[in-house]
Amino acid sequence: MTSVAKNTSYFTLALILQKVSSLTYFTLYARYLGAADLGQYYFAISITSIFGIFIDFGIGNVITREVSKAPEKAKTILANVIALKIPLALLTAGALLIWSNALHYDLIVKQLIYISCLTMIFDGFTNSFFAIARGFHTLKYESISSVFFQTIVLILSLIVLHEHQSVVWLMATLTTASAVNFFYSMIVVRKVWKIPAWPKWDPQLIRQLIKLTIPFGLFVLVQRFYTYFDSVLLFRLADSRAVGLYQIPFKIIIALQFLPLAFVASLYPALSSYWHNAREKLSLALEQGIKYCLLISIPVSMGAISLADQIVLLFKSDFGEAAPLIRISMLAVPFMFVAFPIGSLLNACDQQKRNTINMTITAFFSATLNIILIPRYGAMGACITTVISSILMLTLGLLVVPRITTLRLKHTIIMIAKIAGAGIVMTVFALLVKYHLHPIVTIISSVFVYALAIVAFRAITKEEMGGLKKIFTKQEQV
């Protein structure tokens, strides 16, 4: 349990530092590049992120699971995974190059895709090395690597921006950091566990790995498609400027997701334990999970909506049009956050296939709605799709919950009403003072007002705080 606690601490701290660093250099990019060039940059990343799944295809999960079960097989597993990934990387890169030339992208967009393709390949192998480390129940090196990667990108980006180089050089900083990460992960596996990164082709083991990978790969494929396809469609159906404007709310939402991710990492073991040993406790654990996500997401959502016109001031005047995009997109945040504990419940209670089905339905619905809305409304159409798709994903998950446990409907509605009421009080306060105080002062004082409103409305009691604490206690105490 001590190693689990350390791993969780390493992972959570690295995740926070990663998001802070990522938001920092994203803000610098936006200020330096403007919406159109920023859109080209993130279009290249989006398209290579989608293609990149065919190098990994979720095999990292299989590596971790199999090494965890049989550590002595780690060397053989890694050797065969590398042997499998080399031709996959070449084929994927070839397909990406053919794609970019067949669609006659501008020269600078092609250059961005080519450089991003190298990042895709490096990351594909790095993921396998760190999957080995996870199989040995070690997240320390991966956490260090994550922070190190973001630091390299930030430092190199500052140099490129200082020298007034083009967006192509900014993409090269990402590839450079990925290359360093690749060699670091390979050296760690070699030095710590004495496993060389040398390919070996065992047809029987390769077939077994592919068979085990398919369920994981399908989920990751759909998830990657759902996350990045809107930017690809925006570039194709609108223009690069629309992609750049859309990145403002998109990056904010992605950065915020570390909050429910960190929470679910602690909630999942408790849900899994309750499912096997104490099913009567599932309902309380789920309700507490939903409450936590709402306590965080509602003020974040309402605060960002009320302060959107000041948030865009962090960027150039070129991004003034992003304010309404932020307001619409942030409506999705509470639904996205609550979907995390719901999805965790399904995975913990042997309903993981339903999670994949729900993600697939939502991804295809999102793509269809984007195709309809983007030609007419541009980036706003993509934001509207994000909100509706988030509601759909949560709804599909909630439909499965009654098969597993029972939520107290009246209690849940009252809980939501109290938290929303506190959020409204905070929003009114923020709207009244935002033009009279510095934005940072406005944010801090609004958080304080929200906390007071939560106490005043009795949105969370001492007993519930105790119940929330129990969720995170050691398994022996469950």
JOURLIN-V566500 format. One record per residue. N is the residue number from 0. OMEGA is omega as a letter, one per 30 degrees, with the letter a starting at -180 (none if undefined). D_FIRST is the distance of its C-alpha to the first C-alpha in Angstrom with 2 decimals. Layout:
n;omega;d_first
N;OMEGA;D_FIRST
N;OMEGA;D_FIRST
This chain:
n;omega;d_first
0;l;0.00
1;l;3.81
2;l;5.43
3;l;5.00
4;l;6.19
5;l;8.61
6;l;9.79
7;l;10.52
8;l;12.30
9;a;14.19
10;a;15.19
11;l;16.35
12;l;18.26
13;a;19.81
14;l;20.81
15;a;22.54
16;l;24.33
17;a;25.31
18;l;26.88
19;l;28.68
20;a;30.07
21;l;31.05
22;a;32.89
23;a;34.60
24;l;36.17
25;l;36.93
26;l;38.92
27;l;40.71
28;a;41.54
29;a;42.94
30;a;45.07
31;a;46.38
32;a;46.91
33;a;48.06
34;a;47.37
35;l;49.19
36;l;47.67
37;l;44.19
38;l;44.74
39;a;45.73
40;a;42.65
41;l;40.20
42;l;42.29
43;l;41.83
44;a;38.04
45;a;38.03
46;l;40.15
47;l;38.24
48;l;34.90
49;l;36.38
50;a;37.84
51;a;34.68
52;a;32.87
53;l;35.18
54;a;33.72
55;l;30.09
56;l;30.50
57;a;26.81
58;l;26.38
59;l;23.29
60;l;21.33
61;l;22.85
62;a;22.11
63;a;18.37
64;a;18.28
65;l;20.63
66;l;19.10
67;a;15.63
68;a;17.61
69;a;19.91
70;a;19.06
71;a;22.44
72;a;24.24
73;a;23.00
74;a;26.26
75;a;28.47
76;a;26.76
77;a;26.99
78;a;30.57
79;l;31.68
80;l;30.04
81;l;31.91
82;l;35.06
83;a;34.73
84;a;34.05
85;l;37.02
86;l;39.69
87;l;37.77
88;a;37.66
89;l;41.38
90;a;42.34
91;l;40.38
92;l;41.87
93;l;45.28
94;l;44.97
95;l;43.97
96;l;46.95
97;l;49.30
98;a;48.02
99;l;48.57
100;a;52.06
101;a;53.12
102;l;52.51
103;l;54.49
104;l;52.15
105;a;53.48
106;a;53.19
107;l;50.62
108;l;48.40
109;l;48.68
110;l;47.77
111;l;44.66
112;a;43.64
113;a;44.33
114;l;42.19
115;l;39.37
116;l;39.62
117;l;38.61
118;l;35.51
119;a;34.75
120;l;35.04
121;a;32.93
122;l;30.11
123;l;30.37
124;l;29.58
125;l;27.01
126;l;24.93
127;l;24.97
128;a;23.91
129;l;20.85
130;l;20.13
131;l;19.94
132;l;17.38
133;l;15.22
134;l;15.74
135;l;14.18
136;l;11.05
137;l;12.66
138;a;13.98
139;a;15.24
140;l;18.62
141;l;19.22
142;l;18.57
143;a;20.99
144;a;23.38
145;l;23.47
146;a;24.52
147;l;26.81
148;a;28.46
149;l;29.29
150;l;30.58
151;a;32.89
152;a;34.22
153;a;34.89
154;a;36.68
155;l;38.73
156;l;39.59
157;l;40.94
158;a;43.09
159;a;44.41
160;l;45.21
161;a;46.90
162;l;49.04
163;l;49.89
164;a;48.94
165;l;48.78
166;l;45.95
167;l;45.87
168;l;44.69
169;l;41.89
170;l;40.72
171;l;40.95
172;l;38.45
173;l;35.86
174;l;36.73
175;l;36.63
176;l;33.10
177;l;32.06
178;l;33.78
179;l;31.97
180;l;28.62
181;a;29.68
182;l;30.56
183;a;27.46
184;l;25.13
185;l;27.38
186;l;27.39
187;a;23.60
188;a;23.29
189;a;26.23
190;a;25.22
191;a;21.48
192;l;21.56
193;a;25.36
194;a;26.04
195;l;29.47
196;a;30.42
197;a;33.40
198;l;34.57
199;a;35.29
200;l;36.82
201;a;35.99
202;a;37.70
203;l;35.91
204;l;32.39
205;l;33.54
206;l;34.80
207;l;31.57
208;l;29.54
209;l;32.09
210;l;31.94
211;a;28.15
212;a;28.40
213;a;31.10
214;l;29.12
215;a;26.70
216;l;29.72
217;l;31.81
218;a;29.31
219;l;28.83
220;a;32.61
221;l;33.39
222;l;30.84
223;l;32.30
224;a;35.79
225;a;35.12
226;a;33.76
227;a;36.50
228;l;39.54
229;l;40.93
230;l;41.42
231;l;43.14
232;l;45.40
233;a;46.20
234;a;47.36
235;a;49.44
236;l;50.87
237;l;51.18
238;a;50.83
239;l;48.54
240;l;49.15
241;l;47.73
242;l;44.58
243;l;44.32
244;a;44.78
245;a;42.24
246;a;39.59
247;l;39.59
248;a;38.10
249;a;36.11
250;l;34.28
251;a;33.66
252;l;32.06
253;a;29.92
254;a;28.74
255;a;27.86
256;l;25.66
257;a;22.64
258;l;22.36
259;l;21.86
260;l;19.87
261;l;17.20
262;a;17.34
263;l;17.25
264;l;14.14
265;a;12.40
266;a;14.99
267;l;14.93
268;l;11.86
269;l;13.43
270;l;16.81
271;l;15.92
272;l;14.56
273;a;17.68
274;a;19.92
275;a;19.13
276;a;18.71
277;a;20.32
278;l;22.70
279;a;24.52
280;a;21.73
281;a;21.94
282;a;24.98
283;a;23.60
284;l;20.46
285;l;22.86
286;l;25.34
287;l;22.90
288;l;21.87
289;a;25.58
290;l;26.37
291;a;23.94
292;l;25.41
293;l;28.90
294;l;28.45
295;a;27.72
296;a;29.93
297;l;33.09
298;l;33.79
299;a;32.93
300;a;35.29
301;l;38.05
302;a;37.80
303;l;38.15
304;a;41.02
305;a;42.89
306;a;42.36
307;a;42.81
308;l;46.12
309;l;44.56
310;a;41.51
311;l;43.93
312;l;45.56
313;a;42.65
314;l;44.30
315;l;47.94
316;l;50.65
317;a;50.48
318;l;47.48
319;a;49.19
320;a;49.27
321;a;45.46
322;l;45.43
323;l;46.36
324;l;43.90
325;a;41.08
326;a;42.35
327;a;42.39
328;a;39.09
329;l;37.12
330;a;38.17
331;a;35.68
332;l;32.61
333;l;31.88
334;l;32.30
335;a;30.04
336;a;27.24
337;l;27.46
338;l;27.50
339;l;23.88
340;l;22.37
341;l;25.15
342;l;24.33
343;l;20.62
344;a;21.82
345;l;24.11
346;a;21.58
347;a;19.13
348;l;22.14
349;l;23.78
350;a;26.25
351;l;25.34
352;l;28.94
353;l;30.25
354;l;28.27
355;l;30.02
356;l;33.34
357;l;32.98
358;l;32.25
359;l;35.24
360;a;37.56
361;a;36.61
362;a;37.04
363;l;40.49
364;l;41.52
365;l;40.54
366;a;42.52
367;a;45.52
368;l;45.57
369;l;45.28
370;l;48.23
371;a;50.22
372;a;49.35
373;l;48.99
374;a;52.65
375;a;53.83
376;l;51.37
377;a;49.67
378;l;46.35
379;l;46.72
380;l;46.79
381;l;43.43
382;l;41.98
383;l;43.45
384;l;41.95
385;a;38.47
386;a;38.82
387;l;40.26
388;l;37.76
389;l;34.81
390;l;36.41
391;a;36.96
392;l;33.38
393;a;32.10
394;l;34.91
395;l;34.19
396;a;30.56
397;l;31.71
398;a;34.19
399;a;31.46
400;a;29.45
401;l;31.96
402;a;31.25
403;a;27.62
404;a;27.78
405;l;30.27
406;l;30.37
407;a;32.51
408;a;35.20
409;l;37.02
410;a;33.93
411;l;32.72
412;l;36.20
413;l;36.45
414;l;33.07
415;a;34.24
416;a;37.60
417;a;36.23
418;l;34.01
419;l;36.90
420;l;39.26
421;l;37.22
422;l;37.18
423;l;40.96
424;l;41.51
425;a;39.55
426;l;41.52
427;l;44.86
428;a;44.05
429;l;43.05
430;a;46.28
431;a;48.36
432;a;47.12
433;l;46.13
434;a;49.61
435;a;49.89
436;l;46.62
437;a;44.80
438;a;42.30
439;l;39.29
440;l;40.67
441;a;41.22
442;a;37.63
443;a;36.20
444;l;38.71
445;l;38.13
446;l;34.40
447;l;35.41
448;l;37.96
449;l;35.46
450;l;33.06
451;a;36.08
452;l;37.16
453;l;33.76
454;a;34.08
455;a;37.75
456;a;37.25
457;a;34.37
458;l;32.41
459;a;29.14
460;l;29.02
461;a;26.93
462;a;25.89
463;l;24.76
464;l;22.80
465;l;21.02
466;l;20.46
467;l;19.14
468;a;16.63
469;l;15.45
470;a;14.82
471;l;12.00
472;a;10.41
473;a;7.29
474;a;8.48
475;a;9.55
476;a;11.84
477;none;13.37
